Amino acid sequence: MTVNLRVAVKEDCIRMLELVNELALYEKAPKEVTVTLEEFEAAGFGEKPVWKAYVAEVGGLVVGFALYYIRFSTWKGCRMYLEDFIVTETMRGRGIGKLLFDQLIIEAKEMGFSGMVWQVLDWNEPALNFYAKYHASIETGWLNAALSKDQLLNY
């Protein structure tokens, strides 16, 4: 099996959103994905792109991707924030995730980031085991907080 790892292009967005929806289903939150294809494309390839991604292809089909953006920490400086990292279920366990994650580490080092951060669900044992291989620090004590688009509009 040959895996082609490359920077995502606008034409990948449809497939990437399919994988986002697969991830949301896996994470038991399928109705939480509300971004439109147009919003997704504009955020990555519009006038002011805010994200970058690497895709993994097998046989011309995108089977995984890692999408990140730059997060600024007043304590640490610029850091890579890994927003989504997914390999489609049928392709897991074949080293594709490692290829993507290793590419992110290379990118973070080349960009001079002070680190790389992400979130992982506490019940997602396969992901926790994957990150343990990298000796990642899994923090406790922090709770996620958010305001939805409706909450912002209704303020």
C-alpha positions in Angstrom: 0.0 0.0 0.0 1.4 3.4 -1.0 0.4 6.4 1.0 0.7 9.8 -0.6 1.1 12.5 2.1 0.6 16.1 0.9 -0.7 19.6 1.8 -4.5 19.8 1.4 -5.9 21.7 -1.5 -9.4 23.3 -1.8 -10.6 20.3 -3.8 -10.0 18.1 -0.8 -12.6 19.9 1.3 -15.6 17.8 0.4 -13.8 14.6 1.4 -12.3 16.2 4.5 -15.8 17.2 5.6 -16.9 13.6 5.1 -14.2 12.5 7.4 -15.1 15.2 9.9 -18.6 13.8 10.0 -17.2 10.3 10.4 -15.2 11.6 13.4 -18.2 13.3 14.9 -20.2 10.0 14.6 -17.3 8.2 16.3 -17.2 10.8 19.1 -21.0 10.4 19.6 -21.8 14.0 18.4 -23.0 13.7 14.8 -25.3 16.7 15.1 -22.5 19.0 16.3 -21.0 19.5 12.9 -22.6 22.6 11.6 -19.9 24.1 9.4 -20.9 24.4 5.7 -18.6 23.4 2.8 -18.4 27.0 1.9 -17.3 28.1 5.4 -14.8 25.2 5.5 -13.3 26.2 2.1 -13.2 29.9 2.9 -11.5 29.3 6.2 -8.8 27.2 4.6 -8.5 28.8 1.1 -10.2 32.1 1.2 -8.7 35.6 1.4 -7.5 35.1 5.0 -6.9 31.3 5.5 -6.8 30.3 9.2 -6.0 26.6 8.9 -3.6 24.3 7.1 -3.9 20.5 6.7 -2.0 17.5 5.5 -4.0 14.7 3.8 -3.1 11.1 3.3 -4.2 9.4 0.1 -4.3 5.8 -0.8 -5.2 5.0 -4.4 -6.1 8.6 -5.0 -8.7 8.7 -2.1 -8.1 10.9 0.9 -8.2 8.4 3.8 -7.0 10.7 6.6 -6.0 14.2 7.4 -4.5 16.4 10.1 -5.7 20.0 10.3 -4.1 22.7 12.4 -4.0 26.4 13.0 -1.6 28.7 15.0 -2.6 29.4 18.5 -0.9 32.1 20.5 -0.3 31.5 24.2 0.6 34.4 26.4 2.6 31.9 28.5 4.3 29.9 25.7 4.1 31.9 22.4 3.0 30.5 19.1 1.9 26.9 19.2 0.4 24.5 16.7 -3.2 23.6 17.6 -4.2 20.3 16.1 -7.9 20.7 15.5 -8.7 17.5 13.7 -6.8 14.3 13.2 -8.5 11.4 11.6 -7.8 8.3 9.6 -11.0 6.6 8.2 -11.9 3.5 10.2 -11.1 1.0 7.5 -7.5 2.4 7.2 -6.6 2.6 10.8 -3.7 0.5 12.1 -1.6 0.8 8.9 0.7 3.6 10.0 -1.2 6.4 8.2 -1.8 8.3 11.5 1.9 8.0 12.4 2.8 9.5 9.0 0.4 12.4 9.5 1.4 13.1 13.1 5.2 12.9 12.3 4.6 15.4 9.5 3.0 17.8 12.0 6.0 17.5 14.4 8.3 18.3 11.5 6.1 21.3 10.5 6.0 22.5 14.1 9.7 22.4 14.4 10.3 24.1 11.1 7.9 26.9 12.0 9.6 27.4 15.3 6.5 26.8 17.3 6.9 26.4 21.1 4.8 23.3 21.1 1.9 21.4 19.8 -1.5 21.0 21.6 -4.8 19.2 21.0 -7.7 17.7 22.8 -8.6 14.1 23.2 -11.7 12.6 24.7 -10.9 10.8 28.0 -12.7 7.6 26.8 -10.9 7.4 23.4 -8.5 4.6 24.4 -7.1 4.1 20.8 -6.2 7.8 20.6 -4.8 7.9 24.1 -2.6 4.9 23.4 -1.4 6.5 20.1 -0.4 9.7 21.9 1.3 7.7 24.6 3.7 6.4 22.0 4.9 10.0 21.6 5.1 10.5 25.4 2.5 13.3 25.1 1.4 15.0 28.3 -2.3 14.5 28.9 -3.4 17.3 31.2 -6.1 17.1 33.8 -7.9 19.9 35.6 -8.9 22.0 32.6 -12.5 22.1 31.5 -13.6 23.1 28.0 -15.7 26.2 27.7 -17.5 27.7 24.7 -20.1 30.0 23.4 -22.1 28.8 20.4 -22.9 31.0 17.4 -26.5 31.4 18.7 -25.2 32.4 22.2 -23.0 35.0 20.6 -25.9 36.3 18.5 -28.3 36.4 21.4 -26.0 38.3 23.8 
